[in-house]
Amino acid sequence: MAVLHIVFMILKVIGILLLILLGILLLGVLALLFCPVRYQARGYRDKEQYGGKAGVSWLFHLIGLTVWYDSKEEKSDYEIRIFGIPVRKLFKALKQRKRKKTGEKRGKKILFSQTPSSNEVIRTEEKKALEPSEAETEEGSPEVGPERQNTEKRAMARKKEPAFLKKIREILRFPGKIMKALKNFRLTVKDICDKIKKIKKFLENEKFKRGMNLILQEGKKLLIHVLPQKTEGYIKFGTEDPCLTGEILGAASIFYPLYGENFSIEPCFDQTVLEGTVFLKGRMYGVMLLISAVKIFRSRDVRYIIRHFRQ
């Protein structure tokens, strides 16, 4: 009974550990799917300088990456934080610690190093005695084979051949080269035409059209989902040509639904200028990416396209 009790206790502990691991795994999967990846960016430009800062964070800012640039200092850098700890600074501290340890070890080795013993000197002298001398290596070199001698003789004979004979030989070979080139060209043209026909047939196939429509629809949904939710700032721009400035303003007004009322555009028709500040903020959920991926890869039409490209 005591043995069975111990076995049951061990199995119980193993079961609890497995449940804990499964719970951690489940929490990680749920975090990937339902905890959003947030991003934000800020930039500025004036008459003298410009710069910007962008960051991506996940798991309620416990994991984050920040990148920035400033033209005044002419410096760009980045920072990675995991649970609030700067990873680069941590690695630098660890490297410095290792260098100090290795420096101390080397100092100890130098202090306790000894001169080579007599046995080592004898061994080195024996190795030198056993190594073959230069004269022996020259005598032991293999002789040149008869085939190599024949090729060398042919090469020498071609060099001694008169120049006009070489020209006649090249002229006689010229028609054969032309015929070979024309034959190869005809084959390549035929192959290209066959490939063009196959590509045209593939593009006109209904499966390809349906698959591409599905990919474009899901891509559009993801793009709308990823677009910034908040956009603020202003831009003051102008060119020497008022007509061009008006055209740029008209093109920017098309995208008004994207940047909204919190972002203003100020045209300047009498001078060339580009100034302003921009701030945008958004997020993306992993579950949206998973749903789109499942829809795409479950489609038979998309699988048909993938098989075609693999072939």
C-alpha positions as a Python dict, from the first residue, in 0.01 Angstrom:
ca = {
    (1, 'M'): (0, 0, 0),
    (2, 'A'): (282, 238, 80),
    (3, 'V'): (440, 177, -263),
    (4, 'L'): (110, 247, -439),
    (5, 'H'): (65, 562, -235),
    (6, 'I'): (413, 685, -343),
    (7, 'V'): (339, 601, -710),
    (8, 'F'): (8, 788, -693),
    (9, 'M'): (181, 1088, -536),
    (10, 'I'): (445, 1092, -814),
    (11, 'L'): (174, 1066, -1081),
    (12, 'K'): (-18, 1344, -910),
    (13, 'V'): (288, 1574, -913),
    (14, 'I'): (355, 1492, -1280),
    (15, 'G'): (-11, 1562, -1366),
    (16, 'I'): (-2, 1898, -1185),
    (17, 'L'): (319, 1996, -1369),
    (18, 'L'): (166, 1898, -1705),
    (19, 'L'): (-147, 2100, -1629),
    (20, 'I'): (67, 2402, -1536),
    (21, 'L'): (263, 2370, -1863),
    (22, 'L'): (-59, 2336, -2065),
    (23, 'G'): (-203, 2639, -1885),
    (24, 'I'): (106, 2847, -1967),
    (25, 'L'): (91, 2732, -2329),
    (26, 'L'): (-279, 2817, -2350),
    (27, 'L'): (-219, 3161, -2199),
    (28, 'G'): (59, 3223, -2453),
    (29, 'V'): (-168, 3127, -2744),
    (30, 'L'): (-451, 3346, -2611),
    (31, 'A'): (-208, 3635, -2565),
    (32, 'L'): (-86, 3599, -2924),
    (33, 'L'): (-442, 3594, -3057),
    (34, 'F'): (-623, 3849, -2840),
    (35, 'C'): (-353, 4077, -2698),
    (36, 'P'): (-296, 4348, -2962),
    (37, 'V'): (37, 4455, -3108),
    (38, 'R'): (34, 4834, -3071),
    (39, 'Y'): (238, 5082, -3271),
    (40, 'Q'): (288, 5455, -3270),
    (41, 'A'): (508, 5700, -3460),
    (42, 'R'): (592, 6067, -3426),
    (43, 'G'): (784, 6285, -3670),
    (44, 'Y'): (864, 6652, -3724),
    (45, 'R'): (1029, 6879, -3976),
    (46, 'D'): (1108, 7251, -3969),
    (47, 'K'): (1338, 7484, -4158),
    (48, 'E'): (1659, 7360, -3993),
    (49, 'Q'): (1612, 7003, -3873),
    (50, 'Y'): (1393, 6694, -3880),
    (51, 'G'): (1356, 6369, -3689),
    (52, 'G'): (1124, 6097, -3578),
    (53, 'K'): (1050, 5820, -3333),
    (54, 'A'): (857, 5494, -3383),
    (55, 'G'): (773, 5211, -3147),
    (56, 'V'): (604, 4871, -3141),
    (57, 'S'): (485, 4707, -2819),
    (58, 'W'): (306, 4389, -2717),
    (59, 'L'): (161, 4238, -2401),
    (60, 'F'): (65, 4572, -2241),
    (61, 'H'): (406, 4732, -2315),
    (62, 'L'): (598, 4451, -2141),
    (63, 'I'): (781, 4379, -2471),
    (64, 'G'): (870, 4672, -2695),
    (65, 'L'): (1097, 4802, -2969),
    (66, 'T'): (1172, 5172, -3020),
    (67, 'V'): (1361, 5334, -3309),
    (68, 'W'): (1449, 5703, -3342),
    (69, 'Y'): (1648, 5949, -3552),
    (70, 'D'): (1747, 6315, -3503),
    (71, 'S'): (1912, 6524, -3776),
    (72, 'K'): (2042, 6777, -3521),
    (73, 'E'): (2261, 6514, -3355),
    (74, 'E'): (2288, 6309, -3679),
    (75, 'K'): (2221, 6000, -3476),
    (76, 'S'): (1990, 5699, -3512),
    (77, 'D'): (1949, 5428, -3252),
    (78, 'Y'): (1710, 5162, -3123),
    (79, 'E'): (1613, 5005, -2792),
    (80, 'I'): (1456, 4670, -2703),
    (81, 'R'): (1284, 4623, -2368),
    (82, 'I'): (1156, 4295, -2220),
    (83, 'F'): (958, 4334, -1897),
    (84, 'G'): (1095, 4685, -1869),
    (85, 'I'): (1460, 4571, -1886),
    (86, 'P'): (1676, 4724, -2166),
    (87, 'V'): (1826, 4420, -2342),
    (88, 'R'): (2126, 4597, -2500),
    (89, 'K'): (2243, 4745, -2169),
    (90, 'L'): (2207, 4405, -2005),
    (91, 'F'): (2420, 4237, -2275),
    (92, 'K'): (2685, 4510, -2247),
    (93, 'A'): (2707, 4461, -1871),
    (94, 'L'): (2741, 4083, -1913),
    (95, 'K'): (3015, 4126, -2178),
    (96, 'Q'): (3211, 4362, -1954),
    (97, 'R'): (3184, 4115, -1670),
    (98, 'K'): (3312, 3832, -1892),
    (99, 'R'): (3604, 4047, -2012),
    (100, 'K'): (3706, 4122, -1655),
    (101, 'K'): (3697, 3751, -1567),
    (102, 'T'): (3899, 3652, -1876),
    (103, 'G'): (4152, 3929, -1802),
    (104, 'E'): (4199, 3801, -1446),
    (105, 'K'): (4242, 3442, -1571),
    (106, 'R'): (4503, 3548, -1830),
    (107, 'G'): (4697, 3738, -1562),
    (108, 'K'): (4703, 3430, -1341),
    (109, 'K'): (4822, 3209, -1632),
    (110, 'I'): (5106, 3451, -1714),
    (111, 'L'): (5219, 3456, -1351),
    (112, 'F'): (5218, 3078, -1314),
    (113, 'S'): (5359, 2997, -1662),
    (114, 'Q'): (5686, 2798, -1670),
    (115, 'T'): (5972, 2763, -1919),
    (116, 'P'): (5959, 2462, -2154),
    (117, 'S'): (6100, 2143, -2005),
    (118, 'S'): (6394, 1947, -2147),
    (119, 'N'): (6159, 1671, -2267),
    (120, 'E'): (5970, 1921, -2488),
    (121, 'V'): (6297, 2048, -2638),
    (122, 'I'): (6401, 1690, -2723),
    (123, 'R'): (6061, 1624, -2887),
    (124, 'T'): (6087, 1933, -3109),
    (125, 'E'): (6440, 1830, -3218),
    (126, 'E'): (6311, 1477, -3305),
    (127, 'K'): (6027, 1627, -3515),
    (128, 'K'): (6274, 1845, -3706),
    (129, 'A'): (6494, 1542, -3772),
    (130, 'L'): (6197, 1341, -3902),
    (131, 'E'): (6081, 1618, -4144),
    (132, 'P'): (6204, 1564, -4504),
    (133, 'S'): (6460, 1806, -4641),
    (134, 'E'): (6409, 2025, -4950),
    (135, 'A'): (6640, 1808, -5163),
    (136, 'E'): (6443, 1494, -5072),
    (137, 'T'): (6112, 1657, -5163),
    (138, 'E'): (6253, 1768, -5499),
    (139, 'E'): (6386, 1418, -5575),
    (140, 'G'): (6055, 1255, -5471),
    (141, 'S'): (5840, 1471, -5695),
    (142, 'P'): (5637, 1269, -5946),
    (143, 'E'): (5745, 1273, -6307),
    (144, 'V'): (5530, 1424, -6577),
    (145, 'G'): (5295, 1167, -6737),
    (146, 'P'): (5292, 1085, -7111),
    (147, 'E'): (4942, 1236, -7162),
    (148, 'R'): (5053, 1569, -7026),
    (149, 'Q'): (5361, 1560, -7250),
    (150, 'N'): (5140, 1499, -7557),
    (151, 'T'): (4909, 1791, -7474),
    (152, 'E'): (5209, 2018, -7425),
    (153, 'K'): (5350, 1909, -7763),
    (154, 'R'): (5017, 1982, -7935),
    (155, 'A'): (5002, 2325, -7776),
    (156, 'M'): (5357, 2399, -7893),
    (157, 'A'): (5274, 2282, -8246),
    (158, 'R'): (4968, 2512, -8258),
    (159, 'K'): (5181, 2804, -8147),
    (160, 'K'): (5433, 2734, -8426),
    (161, 'E'): (5151, 2704, -8686),
    (162, 'P'): (5145, 2994, -8938),
    (163, 'A'): (4891, 3274, -8889),
    (164, 'F'): (4716, 3233, -9230),
    (165, 'L'): (4635, 2867, -9151),
    (166, 'K'): (4468, 2973, -8828),
    (167, 'K'): (4257, 3230, -9018),
    (168, 'I'): (4150, 2972, -9278),
    (169, 'R'): (4049, 2731, -9003),
    (170, 'E'): (3841, 3002, -8833),
    (171, 'I'): (3669, 3096, -9165),
    (172, 'L'): (3578, 2731, -9228),
    (173, 'R'): (3427, 2702, -8881),
    (174, 'F'): (3224, 3025, -8911),
    (175, 'P'): (2921, 2885, -9109),
    (176, 'G'): (2884, 2601, -8860),
    (177, 'K'): (2878, 2848, -8572),
    (178, 'I'): (2610, 3056, -8748),
    (179, 'M'): (2390, 2750, -8808),
    (180, 'K'): (2428, 2642, -8445),
    (181, 'A'): (2338, 2990, -8319),
    (182, 'L'): (2028, 3003, -8545),
    (183, 'K'): (1917, 2660, -8424),
    (184, 'N'): (1957, 2761, -8059),
    (185, 'F'): (1771, 3089, -8125),
    (186, 'R'): (1482, 2903, -8286),
    (187, 'L'): (1459, 2667, -7990),
    (188, 'T'): (1465, 2953, -7738),
    (189, 'V'): (1196, 3147, -7928),
    (190, 'K'): (977, 2836, -7935),
    (191, 'D'): (1026, 2780, -7561),
    (192, 'I'): (940, 3144, -7487),
    (193, 'C'): (622, 3125, -7698),
    (194, 'D'): (516, 2804, -7520),
    (195, 'K'): (575, 2963, -7180),
    (196, 'I'): (374, 3273, -7277),
    (197, 'K'): (83, 3053, -7387),
    (198, 'K'): (93, 2857, -7060),
    (199, 'I'): (102, 3177, -6851),
    (200, 'K'): (-188, 3327, -7050),
    (201, 'K'): (-393, 3010, -7006),
    (202, 'F'): (-319, 3008, -6630),
    (203, 'L'): (-417, 3375, -6588),
    (204, 'E'): (-744, 3323, -6776),
    (205, 'N'): (-839, 3022, -6561),
    (206, 'E'): (-1145, 3074, -6335),
    (207, 'K'): (-970, 2913, -6036),
    (208, 'F'): (-690, 3169, -6058),
    (209, 'K'): (-937, 3458, -6075),
    (210, 'R'): (-1140, 3335, -5776),
    (211, 'G'): (-826, 3270, -5571),
    (212, 'M'): (-680, 3614, -5643),
    (213, 'N'): (-1012, 3783, -5560),
    (214, 'L'): (-1016, 3606, -5222),
    (215, 'I'): (-654, 3705, -5148),
    (216, 'L'): (-725, 4070, -5241),
    (217, 'Q'): (-1040, 4081, -5027),
    (218, 'E'): (-866, 3943, -4720),
    (219, 'G'): (-566, 4169, -4779),
    (220, 'K'): (-799, 4471, -4794),
    (221, 'K'): (-962, 4369, -4464),
    (222, 'L'): (-623, 4335, -4295),
    (223, 'L'): (-507, 4671, -4432),
    (224, 'I'): (-819, 4845, -4295),
    (225, 'H'): (-762, 4669, -3961),
    (226, 'V'): (-395, 4777, -3943),
    (227, 'L'): (-451, 5141, -4047),
    (228, 'P'): (-392, 5401, -3771),
    (229, 'Q'): (-686, 5464, -3542),
    (230, 'K'): (-558, 5803, -3437),
    (231, 'T'): (-380, 6059, -3656),
    (232, 'E'): (-284, 6410, -3545),
    (233, 'G'): (-64, 6690, -3677),
    (234, 'Y'): (-30, 6934, -3960),
    (235, 'I'): (169, 6978, -4281),
    (236, 'K'): (259, 7306, -4445),
    (237, 'F'): (383, 7259, -4799),
    (238, 'G'): (433, 7462, -5112),
    (239, 'T'): (613, 7473, -5444),
    (240, 'E'): (715, 7752, -5676),
    (241, 'D'): (442, 7644, -5916),
    (242, 'P'): (90, 7724, -5778),
    (243, 'C'): (-66, 7482, -6027),
    (244, 'L'): (143, 7192, -5895),
    (245, 'T'): (64, 7289, -5534),
    (246, 'G'): (-308, 7281, -5615),
    (247, 'E'): (-277, 6937, -5776),
    (248, 'I'): (-96, 6799, -5468),
    (249, 'L'): (-365, 6946, -5241),
    (250, 'G'): (-638, 6785, -5455),
    (251, 'A'): (-463, 6446, -5438),
    (252, 'A'): (-425, 6476, -5058),
    (253, 'S'): (-796, 6557, -5015),
    (254, 'I'): (-883, 6213, -5157),
    (255, 'F'): (-729, 6054, -4845),
    (256, 'Y'): (-923, 6277, -4603),
    (257, 'P'): (-1125, 5983, -4460),
    (258, 'L'): (-797, 5826, -4348),
    (259, 'Y'): (-646, 6117, -4155),
    (260, 'G'): (-970, 6293, -4049),
    (261, 'E'): (-1030, 6629, -3880),
    (262, 'N'): (-734, 6614, -3639),
    (263, 'F'): (-485, 6646, -3925),
    (264, 'S'): (-461, 6971, -4123),
    (265, 'I'): (-289, 7047, -4452),
    (266, 'E'): (-187, 7407, -4522),
    (267, 'P'): (-86, 7492, -4879),
    (268, 'C'): (156, 7775, -4955),
    (269, 'F'): (136, 7905, -5313),
    (270, 'D'): (410, 8172, -5305),
    (271, 'Q'): (716, 7980, -5174),
    (272, 'T'): (877, 7637, -5153),
    (273, 'V'): (833, 7495, -4805),
    (274, 'L'): (780, 7164, -4627),
    (275, 'E'): (717, 7173, -4252),
    (276, 'G'): (497, 6994, -4002),
    (277, 'T'): (447, 6736, -3731),
    (278, 'V'): (282, 6395, -3753),
    (279, 'F'): (159, 6156, -3485),
    (280, 'L'): (-18, 5826, -3555),
    (281, 'K'): (-127, 5535, -3342),
    (282, 'G'): (-279, 5194, -3417),
    (283, 'R'): (-299, 4825, -3325),
    (284, 'M'): (-334, 4479, -3478),
    (285, 'Y'): (-490, 4162, -3333),
    (286, 'G'): (-338, 3823, -3409),
    (287, 'V'): (-683, 3660, -3430),
    (288, 'M'): (-765, 3872, -3737),
    (289, 'L'): (-450, 3752, -3910),
    (290, 'L'): (-532, 3391, -3818),
    (291, 'I'): (-889, 3415, -3955),
    (292, 'S'): (-768, 3558, -4287),
    (293, 'A'): (-493, 3295, -4316),
    (294, 'V'): (-741, 3011, -4250),
    (295, 'K'): (-983, 3146, -4512),
    (296, 'I'): (-707, 3178, -4772),
    (297, 'F'): (-543, 2839, -4719),
    (298, 'R'): (-873, 2653, -4695),
    (299, 'S'): (-968, 2771, -5042),
    (300, 'R'): (-916, 2514, -5318),
    (301, 'D'): (-852, 2791, -5568),
    (302, 'V'): (-563, 2929, -5361),
    (303, 'R'): (-417, 2581, -5321),
    (304, 'Y'): (-438, 2540, -5699),
    (305, 'I'): (-238, 2863, -5744),
    (306, 'I'): (24, 2749, -5491),
    (307, 'R'): (62, 2408, -5665),
    (308, 'H'): (106, 2581, -6000),
    (309, 'F'): (384, 2806, -5869),
    (310, 'R'): (561, 2513, -5703),
    (311, 'Q'): (569, 2328, -6035),
}
